[in-house]
């Protein structure tokens, strides 16, 4: 879909569908909505007076100009209450409107920048929000199935602005939103792919494409590469895998020692059977999403490349399957990670923390200012915070914690701080090793985080995204299936570093 900026009056735009907006306290439209109302002879005002248009959030009214203006239809998107309107309100307004336009078979759509008028939101931020929501709402996974007809698609989307002084900010916001949406869409695609497609090799190929497109450094280490670096934890999980494991490293501004270094680490279990500690067969197919952390890191790195952020950003994704096999690692095994610490295996289904352990150790060589890892790590986090609500946040650094929390609030990819109590560390004490890889069901979200802490010696944050990587139903700009959670959060965090 082509994205464009137009300087001019929206009612004069050569598009088949126009999108304007309305707060729920408006009786006489003003601004761009007022201009369209005037061009339509007061049709919007009449609908407001009759009660057929209320301006409530999520409402989208449809009007047909009948030649009064070039457009075939006008959509009036409800914005809800004025005093509560924020960037998430902008995203939801844009999502409702573009979804209705798509349902009506629109091909060329023009919209005003919701929130940049009387709502007083910064034009660049509002344009970014509209662009993100529009692209993410229209997202559809291109599933490999036969189709009897061609998919309906909106060919172009134009942001119209009458005030010339706002054009540069709107253009900046559009480009930022386009990059962030592209990263989130990549993450969604990777998680939605079947596990026989989204293998470690596929993720490595994706990383190579990102590196080639944006001039990043790239490493895709296999078993021999990992063995040479004593990555016993990563290799233990990979022992039973039929697919070749890949330890993937992307480096944006990798040679720039003058820039602050941030490392992102994503769990890349491309399918999780639980290994020898095998999972129940019911709903096991959802375990194709166990690489949601790696997908988010790759998506974020794509957006970082598109935006060319002025930081040294390293993306690390240890990727492998976790399979039951004659060679697979077992409960009671003792494994040595790359920092020399030993791990007693209690459950082979606690594998994500194993691959992350070596990823976090590897991150230290970059002398990072901060390291953030993301993982669909524990069902305990879903129990603690709910499904589709927030990710769990653990951090050793208050400033890092606060930056991630603020980024989550701004993007609505929310995170909630949880404690790293010493009690959790005592729970994973082992008689035969430095630690166990599981502390049991009680407090599992905390014991998994404290396990990871053993492999860090820098400002660090862990995001458990188990409850937010998949959505069971469509909502606003997030369709059913993979959410791409973490991409918008990470990019917001990096942009405001």
LOKOLDREN-923984 format. One line per field, with one value per residue (C-alpha): x, y, z; residue number from 1. Coordinates in steps of 0.05 Angstrom, whole numbers, plus 5000, padded with zeros to 4 digits. Each point is the difference from the previous one (the first is absolute). Example, Ala and Ser with C-alpha at 12.3 -4.5 7.8 and 13.67 -1.06 7.14 Angstrom:
BEGIN
east = 5246:5027
north = 4910:5069
up = 5156:4987
nr = 1:2
//
This chain:
BEGIN
east = 5000:5027:5004:4996:4995:4954:5001:4930:4927:4978:4932:5036:5043:4996:4985:4940:4996:5012:5009:4984:4984:4955:5004:4939:4985:4996:4935:5029:5062:5061:5067:5007:4936:4964:5027:4975:4933:4994:5017:4945:4949:4999:4989:5046:4967:4932:5022:5027:4935:4960:5043:5024:5072:5022:5076:5009:5064:4998:4940:5009:4944:4996:4975:4993:5014:4963:5047:5006:5074:5046:4998:4951:4990:5018:5014:4991:5040:4980:5056:4964:5012:5043:5035:5023:5025:5072:5045:4966:4934:5030:5021:4930:4965:5045:4990:4924:4998:5048:4966:4933:5031:5029:4932:4969:5051:5037:5060:5025:4992:5016:4998:5014:5050:4957:5020:5044:4944:4957:5025:5068:5044:5068:4991:5059:4977:4928:5021:5044:4942:4952:5051:5017:4928:4979:5054:4992:4925:5005:5051:4980:5046:5009:4982:5020:4930:4960:4956:4942:5004:5050:5007:4971:5055:5004:5049:5017:4993:5009:5006:4970:5020:4978:5051:5066:5038:4983:5021:5072:4979:4946:5050:5048:4945:4977:5070:5011:4933:5014:5067:4971:4940:5047:5039:4937:4972:5065:4994:4927:5017:5056:4956:4940:5042:4994:5059:5024:5009:5024:5060:5065:5027:4941:5012:5074:4980:4955:5057:5045:4948:4996:5076:5005:4945:5026:5075:5003:5051:4974:5021:4961:5038:4984:5018:5076:5000:4962:5043:5063:4970:4980:4926:4979:4931:4980:5029:4966:4932:5022:5025:4933:4982:4994:5005:5069:5004:5022:5029:4984:5034:4982:5042:4974:5058:5042:5066:4977:5033:4981:4926:4963:4991:4933:4993:4933:4996:4940:4982:4996:4969:4969:4958:4996:4976:5028:5054:5005:4955:4949:4940:4927:4979:4940:5016:5073:4994:5001:5072:5021:4995:5057:5046:4959:5059:5047:4947:4993:5075:5005:4940:5030:5067:4964:4967:5067:5031:4944:5005:5076:4999:5062:5018:5043:4946:5014:4945:5014:4952:5021:4954:4986:4944:4988:4986:4998:5054:5051:5052:4955:5022:4966:4975:5058:5053:5049:5017:5055:4983:5050:5016:5020:4939:4968:4927:4962:4944:4934:4956:5020:4938:5036:5042:4990:5041:5055:5009:4993:5054:5054:4969:5006:5072:5018:4969:5052:5056:4967:5009:4926:4967:4938:4976:4927:4977:4931:4971:4935:5029:4948:4928:5008:5003:4934:4970:5030:4981:4947:4997:5006:5011:5074:5069:5037:5060:5060:5060:5064:5001:4945:5014:4995:4937:4968:5019:4969:4938:4991:5010:4947:4950:5013:4991:4947:5048:4997:5050:4992:5058:5010:5051:5068:4997:5057:4946:4994:5074:4998:4943:5047:5059:5027:5038:5039:5009:5001:4925:4940:4965:4932:4972:4933:4931:4995:5033:5023:5003:5046:5045:5009:5021:5048:5031:5014:5029:5057:5026:5001:5050:4973:4935:4949:4925:4960:4932:4956:4953:4965:4931:5004:5034:4935:4930:4940:4955:5006:5000:5012:5064:5020:4970:4991:5067:5069:5001:5072:5004:5066:5019:4964:5021:5074:5003:4966:5049:5059:4975:4995:5065
north = 5000:5068:5052:5074:5070:5051:5074:5024:4994:4928:5012:5014:4937:4952:4938:4954:5002:5057:4993:5056:4998:5022:5006:4978:5071:5034:5027:5043:4972:5044:4993:4949:4965:5067:5014:4933:5013:5067:4968:4949:5053:4985:4925:4983:5052:4971:4930:5027:5036:4938:4958:4955:5025:5004:5003:4944:4961:4944:5028:5012:5035:4995:5055:5001:5069:4986:5045:5057:4983:4953:4944:4942:4996:5037:4963:5038:4965:5008:5023:4993:5048:5061:5004:4927:5001:4978:4964:4934:5035:5022:4929:4973:5054:4986:4925:5004:5045:4962:4934:5028:5027:4932:4967:5048:4982:5067:5005:5071:5027:5070:5018:5059:4991:4982:5038:5052:5052:5022:4941:5035:4938:5011:4992:4953:4954:4999:4986:4943:4971:5005:4967:4944:4984:5002:4952:4954:4997:4980:4946:4930:4940:4973:4929:4946:4980:5001:5060:5005:5075:5056:5033:5069:5049:5075:5026:5068:5038:5075:5046:5067:5063:5071:5034:5003:5011:4929:4964:4986:4971:4958:4973:4982:4965:4962:4974:4980:4965:4964:4973:4978:4967:4964:4971:4978:4968:4961:4975:4981:4963:4960:4978:4984:4956:4925:4972:4959:5067:5046:4957:5027:5002:5042:5049:5003:5014:5056:5030:4997:5038:5054:5004:5007:5052:5046:4987:4961:4950:4929:4934:4935:4950:4925:4943:5004:5075:4995:4943:5042:5052:4948:5014:4937:5025:5019:4936:4956:5023:4991:4929:4968:5048:4974:5071:5032:5050:5072:5050:5065:5067:5065:5062:5070:5050:4942:5036:5065:4998:5073:4983:4971:4925:4966:4925:4966:4925:4958:4929:4961:4932:4988:4942:4977:4929:5004:4950:4939:5036:5000:5046:4975:4993:5046:5069:4981:5033:5068:4985:5024:5069:4984:5041:5063:5033:4986:5025:5064:5012:4987:5046:5054:4994:5010:5063:5023:4992:5038:5057:4997:5014:5034:4944:4937:4947:4926:4948:4929:4943:4929:4956:4925:4950:4964:4928:4930:4957:4947:5055:5050:5027:4969:5016:4991:5019:5053:5052:5052:5068:5045:5039:4935:4995:4931:4985:4939:4984:4991:5008:5000:5043:5057:5007:5073:5024:4952:5031:5070:4985:4994:5058:5045:4978:5015:5070:5020:5004:5062:5039:5020:5058:4956:4931:4982:4929:4979:4930:4962:4969:4978:4983:5029:5069:4990:4978:5061:5054:4969:4986:5059:5050:5013:4969:4987:5045:4983:5047:5011:5074:5049:5049:4944:4974:5069:5011:4934:5014:5068:4970:4949:5053:5041:4942:4962:4940:5002:4970:4992:4998:4937:4986:4964:4976:4959:4950:4979:4986:4954:4962:4979:4980:4932:4946:4980:5065:5075:5003:4962:5021:4999:5016:4967:5028:5048:5067:4975:5069:5024:4938:5003:5073:4988:4943:5048:5050:4951:5013:5076:5051:5064:5040:4949:4992:4937:5002:4938:5008:4932:5031:5052:4967:4970:5028:4953:5051:5062:5067:5070:4996:4930:4942:4931:4962:5030:5070:5020:5022:5031:5033:5066:4998:4989:5053:5051:4983:5008:5064:5032:4971
up = 5000:4981:5055:4982:5030:4967:5014:4990:5019:5011:4967:4935:5003:4941:5042:5001:5076:5048:5075:5048:5074:5057:5076:5039:5025:4932:4973:4944:4966:4990:4967:4944:5022:4997:4931:4975:5034:4965:4933:5012:5017:5074:4994:5058:5045:4983:5020:5065:5014:4986:5046:4943:5011:5072:4995:5050:4995:4948:4963:4925:4962:4924:4954:4924:4969:4934:4961:5050:5007:4960:5051:4995:5076:5064:5065:5065:5054:5073:5046:5066:5058:4987:5068:4997:4928:4992:4950:5014:4985:4934:4984:5016:4960:4940:5008:5002:4939:4956:5018:4978:4936:4985:5012:4950:4947:4999:4955:5011:5070:5027:5073:5045:5056:5060:5062:4966:4998:5058:5043:5001:4992:4965:4925:4992:5056:4975:4928:5025:5039:4941:4954:5048:5015:4927:4977:5060:4993:4927:5016:4977:5002:4929:5017:4950:4977:4936:4987:4952:4993:5006:5068:5008:5014:5012:4949:5030:5065:5003:5060:4981:5037:4985:5046:4963:5065:5022:4937:5019:5067:4968:4948:5056:5039:4939:4986:5072:5004:4934:5027:5066:4967:4952:5059:5036:4937:4991:5071:4989:4936:5033:5058:4956:4953:5011:5038:4940:4964:5057:5017:5029:4929:4978:5056:4980:4928:5025:5040:4939:4959:5054:5003:4924:4996:5055:5002:5065:5023:5001:5033:4996:5042:4999:5047:4988:5008:5066:5025:4988:5047:5053:4992:5037:5020:4929:4972:5052:4975:4928:5011:4982:4944:4929:4972:5004:5057:4984:5048:4963:5012:4965:5011:4983:5003:5024:4991:5034:5069:5009:5005:5059:4992:5012:4992:4986:5012:4977:5016:4935:5014:4932:5027:5072:5013:5070:4981:5044:5050:4944:5000:4995:4927:5008:4972:4988:4932:5034:5019:4931:5034:5048:4957:5012:5036:4942:4950:5040:5000:4925:4988:5044:4963:4934:5027:5029:4931:4965:5051:5004:5074:5028:5048:4997:5003:5002:4989:5025:4987:5022:4957:5004:5006:5066:4980:5033:4969:5018:5003:5038:5067:5061:5069:5050:4948:5023:4947:4999:4970:4965:5064:5035:5044:5006:4993:5026:4952:5036:4939:4927:4989:5036:4938:4982:5059:4979:4930:5029:5051:4947:4962:5061:5013:4927:5007:5052:4948:4970:5067:4995:5035:5005:4980:4990:4988:4977:5006:5000:5063:5051:5007:5070:4970:4966:5066:5035:4949:4956:4926:4954:5056:5013:4999:5064:5011:5043:5004:5037:4983:5021:4943:4948:5033:4998:4926:4980:5042:4967:4931:5016:5021:4938:4952:5039:4999:5075:5049:5075:5050:5040:5055:4997:5072:5029:5022:4927:4996:5060:4966:4943:5044:4979:5037:4937:4961:5008:4987:4975:4936:5033:5068:4989:4986:5059:4983:4933:4969:5055:5002:4925:5003:5058:4960:4942:5048:5013:4930:5001:5026:4969:5004:4979:4991:4985:4967:5006:4941:5006:5010:4944:4941:4973:4998:5003:4965:4958:5036:4974:4958:5024:4960:5028:5003:5008:5029:4985:5073:5018:4935:5012:5074:4984:4945:5045:5055:4952:4969:5069:5028
nr = 1:2:3:4:5:6:7:8:9:10:11:12:13:14:15:16:17:18:19:20:21:22:23:24:25:26:27:28:29:30:31:32:33:34:35:36:37:38:39:40:41:42:43:44:45:46:47:48:49:50:51:52:53:54:55:56:57:58:59:60:61:62:63:64:65:66:67:68:69:70:71:72:73:74:75:76:77:78:79:80:81:82:83:84:85:86:87:88:89:90:91:92:93:94:95:96:97:98:99:100:101:102:103:104:105:106:107:108:109:110:111:112:113:114:115:116:117:118:119:120:121:122:123:124:125:126:127:128:129:130:131:132:133:134:135:136:137:138:139:140:141:142:143:144:145:146:147:148:149:150:151:152:153:154:155:156:157:158:159:160:161:162:163:164:165:166:167:168:169:170:171:172:173:174:175:176:177:178:179:180:181:182:183:184:185:186:187:188:189:190:191:192:193:194:195:196:197:198:199:200:201:202:203:204:205:206:207:208:209:210:211:212:213:214:215:216:217:218:219:220:221:222:223:224:225:226:227:228:229:230:231:232:233:234:235:236:237:238:239:240:241:242:243:244:245:246:247:248:249:250:251:252:253:254:255:256:257:258:259:260:261:262:263:264:265:266:267:268:269:270:271:272:273:274:275:276:277:278:279:280:281:282:283:284:285:286:287:288:289:290:291:292:293:294:295:296:297:298:299:300:301:302:303:304:305:306:307:308:309:310:311:312:313:314:315:316:317:318:319:320:321:322:323:324:325:326:327:328:329:330:331:332:333:334:335:336:337:338:339:340:341:342:343:344:345:346:347:348:349:350:351:352:353:354:355:356:357:358:359:360:361:362:363:364:365:366:367:368:369:370:371:372:373:374:375:376:377:378:379:380:381:382:383:384:385:386:387:388:389:390:391:392:393:394:395:396:397:398:399:400:401:402:403:404:405:406:407:408:409:410:411:412:413:414:415:416:417:418:419:420:421:422:423:424:425:426:427:428:429:430:431:432:433:434:435:436:437:438:439:440:441:442:443:444:445:446:447:448:449:450:451:452:453:454:455:456:457:458:459:460:461:462:463:464:465:466:467:468:469:470:471:472:473:474:475:476:477:478:479:480:481:482:483:484:485:486:487:488:489:490:491:492:493:494:495:496:497
//
